[in-house]
């Protein structure tokens, strides 16, 4: 039985989105390595990531156990582990 690699538009879109999330995670990681602990709102403003890619990038880094979160009154600050 011969299997074909899926090259459908949908699978390409999923891979493109995953790459965008990985790129966002890399930007966030480098930003936090340089800045240290910052508020989420400042990080999102400074990086100007489109759509929800800031949150998805943070999720990626959280899954990799790279991020610390600290609740401060009404805001959340983040830093690298």
Protein Blocks (a to p, Z undefined) as FASTA:
>chain_A
ZZdddfbfklmmmmmmmmmmmmmmmmmmmmmmmnopadfklmmmmnopghjllmmmmmmm
mmnopaccddehjbccdddZZ
